[in-house]
Structures are given as C-alpha cells and as structure tokens.
Amino acid sequence: MELTNQTTVSEFFLMGLTDDPKLQPLIFSLFLSMYLVTVFGNLLITLTVISDSHLHTPMYFFLSNLSFTDICISTTTIPKMLVNIQTQDQSITYTGCLLQVSFVLIFGGLENCLLAVMAYDRYVAICHPLRYTVIMNPQYCILLILLSLLITTVNALPHSLMVLQLSFCTDLEIPHFFCELAQMIKLSCSDILINSLLMHLGTTIFAGVPLCGIIFSYTQIVSSIMRIQSVSGRYKAFSTCGSHFLVVSLFYGTGLGVYLSSAVSDSSIKNAVASMMYIVIPQMLNPFIYSLRNKEMRESLTYLITGKPFLL
C-alpha cells in the first residue's frame, strides 16, 4: 500500500453520521439546535453564578467551570460539522484535525476531573460540615481548577505529539463527525503500537481515577447521611448532591456506552452515533439537570431572566 509522509498530508475528510443527502438538512438542524441549547444553557448557568452573590460558593464555582468546559467541548466539534454540511465540503485541514483531537482530550479530561472535584466538594460539605469553609477556601478551589487543567493538558500533549509522528495512507476518510484520536490512529500506515498503548493507558487513568474518587466520595456521603436521624435532614443532605449524581451518571453512562459500542460493533455509523451521546448529549442536558433540580439555581435564574423572585 502506498504511504504518504505525515508532512505531506494537508487534509482529512469527516464523513459524518450519514452520506445520505436527504438526511443532511435534518442532521444540520438537529445539531444546530443542540449546539445553541448547549451554549445558551451553559452560558446562562455561568452568568447566573457570576451575577448572584448567594451563589458565590465552591459548589457553584465548580459548576460554572463545568458549564464553561461543556461549551468548549461542543464548540470544538459541532461548528466544523455544521460548516461541512452547509458547504457540502467534508474536508478538515491536518492542523484543524490535530487541534480537534487535542482540545477534545483536554476538555474531556477536564470534565472528568471537575466531576471528581465536585464530588469531593460534596463529600467535605456533608461529611465535614464544620470544616467546610476552612477546607474549601477560595484559594484551594482555584488551585483545584488549575491543577485539573494542568493534568489534562499534560495528558493531551504526548497523544498529540505521537500523532505528529504518524504517516498516513492515501485513504484519509474519518468515519466520524469530528477528529477522534482512535480514528486518526486507525488511518495510519505507521506502527501504532505505542500510540494504542498510550491511548488505552490515558483512557484508563482519566476515566478510572476520577471515577474511583467519585465512588469513594459518594460511599462516604451515603454513610454519613444514613447516620442522620431526621428524615428531613437526610432529604436535605441528599438534595445537595442529587444534581451532581445525575450529571455523573449521564456522563459516565454515555461514556461506557461508547466503549461498549466500539468493542462489540465494527459499524462506523454506530460508533459515531455512540460518540455523539458522549460528546454532545451530556453537555446539553447538564444545565437542565442543575436548573430543574436545584432550588437556589431556579430562583437565581428566574430573577436573572425576569427580574422577579421565583415563586413555587
């Protein structure tokens, strides 16, 4: 098979979810709607947290960072797909593809870390309420965010550098709606053993370690709540972490679905749809979960939008 050096590759082709021209307008409308809802919803959450001094707490500080991360993930992948459908041009430059890979790794990993940090915040609030303000001080919260960003960036760097070393075959079609690391590796004509090992190692660490931290935190949270005597006290404690638990379930549930789909199916369309459930759906639904289940957020959102206090 003819090989081309990686330096001569100028572009790849994103094949999207389907090659049926009759479905393209429907897919365009669907993704445009999801993207606008994602950006508007998460931006509204961020503005609400910033504008309401009652929400200037560690929990909502982490929530606003999660919303910003969700906007970044969606903006990294969806706009290029929309442009390609609108222009009927499936190409993406080599540099653009590499940037997509890097940013998806950075912001996807950051979302993992933020969910773990938010679980830790709830653990401290419920298990050590008297020391909560001392432990979760503003400097420590900012340090956790910066550390999470540093870790995910350091994780993305070797993956991106290893992709730069690959040579690609003449077939440069990516059966996806964005440049995914695994799909780029599959297109290579080089030895991909190190890339594959690095990818699986990174996935294991950045999915397994935060998830273990979340499980540990919730184990301690449930144990502490069960020791509360009053039913109202238990309900209040559960309600403070209910939204986060739903977000975690959605994020890791769809992630597990992507992994199982790729493991049991060779269909590129099914894998692309599964990845959509992981890279698009959770980011769109997160604002609804927090705004609908959280009374403080509902009140602040209502006041921000209407200027009137929220009434039950």
Residue pairs with C-beta under 8 A, 6 or more apart in sequence:
1 169
1 170
1 189
2 169
2 170
3 167
3 168
3 169
3 189
4 167
4 168
4 169
4 170
5 167
6 164
6 165
6 166
6 167
6 168
9 94
9 168
9 172
10 93
10 94
11 91
11 92
11 93
11 94
11 97
11 172
12 91
12 92
12 94
12 97
12 172
12 173
12 174
12 179
12 184
12 187
13 90
13 91
13 92
13 172
13 173
13 174
14 80
14 81
14 84
14 90
14 91
14 92
14 174
14 176
14 177
14 178
14 179
15 90
15 173
15 174
15 175
15 176
15 268
16 27
16 81
16 84
16 85
16 90
16 176
16 177
16 272
17 23
17 27
17 177
17 269
17 272
17 273
17 276
18 24
18 27
18 269
24 85
27 85
28 82
28 85
28 86
31 78
31 81
31 82
31 280
32 82
34 74
34 78
34 280
34 281
34 284
35 74
35 75
35 78
35 79
35 82
37 284
38 70
38 71
38 74
38 280
38 283
38 284
39 71
39 74
39 75
41 284
41 286
41 287
41 288
41 291
42 67
42 68
42 70
42 71
42 283
42 286
42 287
43 67
43 71
44 287
44 301
44 304
45 63
45 64
45 67
45 287
45 290
45 291
45 297
46 64
46 67
46 68
47 304
48 55
48 297
48 300
48 301
48 304
49 55
49 56
49 60
49 61
49 63
49 64
49 300
50 64
51 300
51 304
52 300
52 303
52 304
54 296
54 300
55 296
55 297
55 300
58 121
58 136
58 141
59 118
59 121
59 122
59 125
59 240
60 297
61 141
62 114
62 117
62 118
62 121
62 141
62 145
63 118
63 290
65 114
65 145
66 111
66 114
66 115
66 118
66 247
66 286
67 286
67 287
69 107
69 110
69 111
69 114
70 111
70 282
70 283
70 286
71 283
72 103
72 107
73 103
73 104
73 107
73 108
73 111
73 279
73 283
74 279
74 280
74 283
74 284
76 100
76 103
76 104
76 107
76 178
77 100
77 104
77 177
77 178
77 279
77 280
78 280
80 92
80 96
80 100
80 178
81 177
81 178
84 90
84 91
84 92
92 100
92 179
96 179
97 174
97 179
97 184
98 160
98 163
98 164
98 179
100 178
100 179
101 159
101 160
101 163
101 179
101 180
101 181
101 184
102 156
102 159
102 160
104 178
104 179
104 180
104 181
104 279
105 152
105 155
105 156
105 159
105 160
105 181
105 202
106 149
106 152
106 153
106 156
107 152
108 152
108 206
108 279
109 151
109 152
109 155
109 156
109 206
110 148
110 149
110 152
111 251
112 152
112 206
112 207
112 210
112 211
112 251
113 148
113 151
113 152
113 206
113 210
114 145
114 148
115 210
115 214
115 244
115 247
115 248
115 251
116 209
116 210
116 211
116 213
116 214
116 217
117 144
117 145
117 148
118 244
119 213
119 214
119 217
119 218
119 241
119 244
119 248
120 213
120 217
121 136
122 217
122 221
122 240
122 241
122 244
123 217
123 218
123 220
123 221
124 131
124 132
124 135
124 136
125 132
125 136
125 240
126 221
126 224
126 225
126 237
126 240
126 241
127 220
127 221
127 224
128 135
152 206
155 202
155 205
155 206
158 198
159 181
159 195
159 198
159 199
159 202
162 194
162 195
162 198
163 181
163 184
163 185
163 195
165 190
166 184
166 185
166 188
166 190
166 192
166 195
167 188
167 189
167 190
168 187
168 188
168 189
169 187
169 188
169 189
171 187
172 187
173 187
174 180
174 183
174 184
174 187
175 183
175 268
175 269
175 271
175 272
176 183
176 268
176 271
176 272
176 275
177 272
177 276
178 279
180 275
181 199
182 199
182 262
185 192
185 195
185 196
185 199
186 192
188 195
207 252
207 255
211 252
214 248
218 241
218 245
221 237
221 241
224 237
225 234
225 237
225 238
226 234
228 234
228 237
239 293
242 293
243 289
243 290
243 293
243 294
246 289
246 293
247 282
247 286
247 289
247 290
250 281
250 282
250 285
250 286
250 289
251 282
254 277
254 278
254 281
254 282
255 278
257 274
257 277
257 278
258 271
258 274
258 275
258 277
258 278
261 270
261 271
261 274
262 271
262 274
265 271
290 297
291 297
291 298
291 301
292 298
298 310
299 309
299 310
301 310
302 308
302 309
302 310
303 309
303 310
